[in-house]
Amino acid sequence: MDSAWIAADWLGYLAASLTTLSFVPQALLTLRTREVHGISAAMYSVFTIGVALWLAYGWRLGEWPIIIANAVTLVLAVTILVTKLVVEWCSRRKPS
């Protein structure tokens, strides 16, 4: 493997790290506050499916930057989505 491919891999790892880590504060805030009214369930559902497909794509290609980034992002996106759905479901079940 030549140095250009190695540099490209590191560029991929850096890009993947930054975009993936950008979800950590939102996931932590959502878990801590359970404040979800500003989060779109439809958007997060489509996003989560997209991330899962990117993960499958990376797996198929054997590209570790794509695999790792999307595996972590998928966990974070599912966490936010499930929290949104559970909080909304519980608030609908409470008597007014």
N, C-alpha and C positions, 0 to 999 in steps of 0.2 A: 504494500500500500504506500503510495507516494505522499509527500508532505501536503499537497493540495487537498487530497481526500481527508487527511487527518485534520487539517485546518477547517474544512467544511463540516466535519463531524463536531468539532468543538464549537463552531458557530451555531450548529443545530442544538447542541446541548445548552449553550448560553441562551438562545432564543426560547427554547423549551422551558428552561428554568424560570426565566422572567415571566413568561405568560402563565405558567402554571402557578408560580408563587403569588401572582396577583390575585388569585382566588382565595388564598388562605385568610386574609383579613375579613372578607365577606363571610366565609364559612364560619369563622370564629365568632364574629359579631352576631350572625344569625343564630348560632347555637346558644350564645350567652344571653341575648335579649329576647329571642323568640319573636322579634319584630319582623314580620314578613309581608305586611300589607303593600309595600312598594315593589315586591318581587312578582314578576309575571310567571305564573305556573306554566302557561303555554310556551313562553320563550324558553324557560329552563327545561321543559320537556323536550322541545326540539333541539336545544343546545346539547342536552345530555345524550340524545340519540346520535347527534353528529359527532360528539366526542367518542362515543362507543364505536362508531364507524371508522373514525380516524385511528383508533386503537387497533381495530381489525386490519386496517390497511397497513399500518406500521408493522404489525405482526406478520402479515403476508409477505411484506418486503424484507423482514428481518432488520429493520432500521430502529436501533435502540433509542435514539433521541425521540423519535415519534412514539415508540411504545411506552417509554418511561413517562414522558410528559403527559400523554393522554390517559395513561392508567391513573396517575395521581390526580389529574384534572377530573377524570370521571368520578373518582371517590369524592372529591370536593363538590362537584356539581350535584351528584346524587344526594349528598348530605344536605345541601341547601334545598333541593327539590323536595326531599322527603320531609324535612322540617317544615317547609311551606305547607305541604299537603296535610301533615298531621296537625299543625297549629290551626289551620282553617277548619279541618274536620272537627276538632275538639271544640272550637268556638261555635260551630253550628249546633252541636249537641247540647250545649249549655242552655238551661232554661233562661228566658229573658226576664 
